[in-house]
Amino acid sequence: MNPYQILLFYKYIPIADPEAFAAEHLQYTKELGVKGRILIASEGINGTLSGTIEQTERYMAHMRANPLFADMVFKIDPSEGHAFKKLFVRHRQELVTLRYTRKLDPGTDGGGRLSPKMFYETMQQEDVVVLDGRSGYEYDLGHFRNAIRPDVDSFREFPEWIRSNMADLKDKKILTYCTGGIRCEMLTAVLKEEGFPDVHQLDGGIVTYGHDPEVQGRGFDGNCYVFDERISVRINQTDEHVLIGECHHCGAKTDRYINCADDSCHHQHLVCDDCLTSKHGYCSEACEAHDTAMASSN
């Protein structure tokens, strides 16, 4: 048994004094000894953290003892150690930065929820549009087969991208998905506000889809990008699993994401095993030359 666990969780729920709650939550999690990133806003909480099994179980029990989070769903992955180097608990204006023209409430403004089985079955229907609710670089590592790749680098770009690229799809059934569910929950609200009446999301996101014993991640190609030290995780547990990520240098298929070894760059890029060795972890010759020059000057 792995001695650690990674938790992924969120809930849209009004929090009366989010700044005070964030301060109290930071103190609690520091004393508990977990690591990770937790965002708290007036609209709820969004977090991912790692710790020993005892620590994470205590955290979940602590949260469920609070009436606000008694029914919050935790996605749990085993781990051999911490998946984070530090702990951040911060107050934010929005759980997912959108800066939309009006305040949206996913609970009332969002679309329908589909279980992994229903999502898989609906994807097989004709005339269904599947929209990835993540950034383009996440899509490039792995995505549902035939899903639309959004040309966005941040979530706040989605409204304008939708207006420019999906205006002729308003009569279609739209399915959305993201890593854990929080982004596509808000994205369905955006789509409905933009005039798409038939919108649904994958309940629990890609992570839940990969854990589901019925679908076993079927239909998801490549790996899923995650925001911790693992960087990517396998979703498709069937014999259909394929790699679709392409090495930044040579184009070979790979699921390895790394940060450029040049501290002034840190560009995250896909790299195959061969190029990881031959390129020494740099994303370009310029970065390697810069690092070499800096080392010489010191």
N, C-alpha and C positions, 0 to 999 in steps of 0.2 A: 504493500500500500504506500502511495506517495504521501509524505508527511505534510505537504502544503496543499492549499486550494486557492484558486483564483475565482473571485466573484465578479459578476457583471450584473448591474441592476439599475433600474430607474423607476420613477413614478411621477406622473403629473398630478400634483395635489397642492392646493393653496397652503402656503406656509406664512403665518402672520408676520413674523419677524425673522426673515431669512438671514440677516447679518448676525444676529444674536445666536441663531441656531447653528450657523456655520462655525462660529467661535467655540460654542459648546461641543460641537461634533469634532472639531479639530483636537480639542483637549482630550476627549474620550478616545479617539482613534490613536492618538500619540501614546496614551497610557496603555492601550490595548496592545500596541506594538505592530499593527498592520502597516502596510505600505500601499500606495496607489494614488488615485486621483478622484476626488469627489467634488462635484459642483452642486451648489445649492442656490436656488432662486425662489422668488415669491411663487413661482409656478410649480415647484417640486424639487426633486433630487435626481442626480445622474452620477453613477459612480462605477468604478472598477478598482478592486484592490486584491492584495494577496496576503497570506499569512498562514500560520500553521492551521491544521484542522481544528484544533481547540480554539484558536483565536477567531477564525472565521465563523465557527459555529456560535461562539459567544457574540460576535457582531450581529449575526442574523437574528439571534434571540433578542438582543437589545433592540434592534429595529422593529421587530414584530411586537414587542411590548408597547410600542408607541402606536396609539390608535390611528395616526396618520399613515403608518406604513405596515399595519398588521397583515395586509394581503399582498404586500410587494413581492414580486417574483424574482428569485435569484437564479441566474444561470451559473452553474458550478463546474469548473474544470479542475482535475487533479494536476498537481505540479510537484516537481522535485525541489523547488526552492522559491524564493520571492520572484515575482515577475516584474517588480518595480524596484528602483533604487531609492526612491524617496516617497514621502507622503505629502500630498497637497489636498487641502480642504479649503475651498474658496467660494465666496459669494459672487454670483454673476447676475446680470440683468435678465439673461435668457439661458435656459439649459442648452439649447441649440441656437447658436447665433444666427438670426434670420433678418432682423430689422425690417420686417414686413410693413406694408402700408397700414395695416390694422392688427391689433392683438388677436391672435387666434388661440382657441381652446381646443386641443385635440379631442377632448372628451365629448364635446358637442359639435365641433366643426369637422372632425376627421371622418375618414371613410370606414368601411367595414373591416373586420378582422378575419383572417383565414388561418385555420390550423395548418401545420405542415402538410398533412395529407390533402386537405382541401386546396391548398396553394398548388401542390404538385398536380393534382387533377385538373385544376382550372387552367394551369399553364398549357395543358395539352389541347385545350379547346381552340377552335379556329377564331380568328379575328380578335384575339386577346393581345394586349400590349403589356410587356413586362419592362418596367422602368427601374433601373438601379438607383437607389436613393443615396448613394455615397459619392465620393469624389472619383474623378477619372483614374487616378493612380491606384485606388483600391480595386476598381473594376479590372484593371490590367493584370492584377495578380490572380483574380478569380471572380467568377460571376455565374449567374444562372444562364443556361444555354439560350441564345437568341435575345437576351435582354438588351435594352438600349443603353449605350454608354453615354452618360451625361458629360459634356465638356465643361466641367466646373472644377475649380480648385478648393472651393469652400461652399458651405451649405447656403449662405446668403445669396449666392449667384443663381440658385435654382429658379426663383420666380421669373427673372428675365430670360433665362435659358428656356423655360417652358413656353413663354410667350413667343419666342423666336423659332422654336423647333417642334412644338407639338400642337399648334393651332388647328391643324387638320385632323386631329385624333380625338376630338371631344365627343364623338359618337361611339367611341370604343370602350370596352371594359379595360380599365387600367389596373395592373397589379404593381405594387411597389415593395421593396425590401431594403433592409440595411443590416448592419452587424448585429445589433441587439434589439432593435425595434423603435428606439426613441426618435431617430431621424425620420423614418418612414411614417411614423405616427403623425409628426408635424407635416410631412410632405403631403400626406393625403388631405390634410386640412387646406394646404396651399392649393392643391389641384382642384379641390371642390370650389374654393374661392375664385379660382381662375376659370371656372365654367366647365369642369369635368364632373358629370353627375355620378358616374359608375366607377368608383375608386375603392380599392381594397388593399390592405397591407398584410404581409406575412407576420402573423402574431408571434412575437418573441424573436424575430429576426433570424439571420443566417445561423447563428450559434444554436438556437433551439431547433432549427431545421436539421442540423447535423446530428443532434442528440436524439432525434425522434426515432424510435425503434421500427416504425413502419416504413418511412421513406428513406432513412439512413443517408440523407444528404443527396439522394438521387437527383440528377439534373443540374447539379452545381459543378462546374468545371474549374479546375485550378484550386487554389487555396484561398482562405479568407484572411484579409489583413486585419490584425488586431493591434490595439494601441498599448502594448506592453512589450517587455523584452523578448517575447516569443516572435513578434512581428507577423508571423503567419501561422495558421492552423489548418489542418485538413478537415474538410466538411463531408465530402462524398466518401462514405465508407464502403461503397459497393465496388465491384470490379470495373465500373465505368470511370473510375477516377483517372483524370489526365492532368498534366501540367500545361498551362497556357501562358504563363508569364514568360517574357522574352528578355534575355540578357541585354543589358544596356550597351554592352560592347560588341557582342558577336551575334546576338539574336537567338542563341540556343535556348531551349525550353528550361525554365528553372522556377523554383518557388522561394529562392533566397533573396530577401531584401536586406541591404546593409546601408549604413551611413558612410559617406565618403570619409576616408581616413584623414583628410585635411581638416583640421579643427575649424578653419575659417570658412569651410564650405558645408560639410556634413550633409550634402545632397543625398537623399535616400534614393537608392536605385536597385533594380534587379540585377543580379550577377550570377553567372554559372560558376561551378567549382573551378574550372580551368582559368577563367578570367579573374576570379578572386585571387588566385595564385600569381598569375602573370601581371596583373594590374596593381597588385599589392594593396588592394582595398580602396583605390582611388577611383573617382568617377571619370577622370580625364587626365591626360598627360600634363596639362597646365597645373592641376591640383598637386600632382606628385612633384612637379618641378618647384612649385611654390613651397611645399613642405620641406623639400630638400634644401632650398635656399634659406629658409628660416632656421633649419637645424644648423646649417653651416655658419650663419651669422651669430649663432649663440655659442 
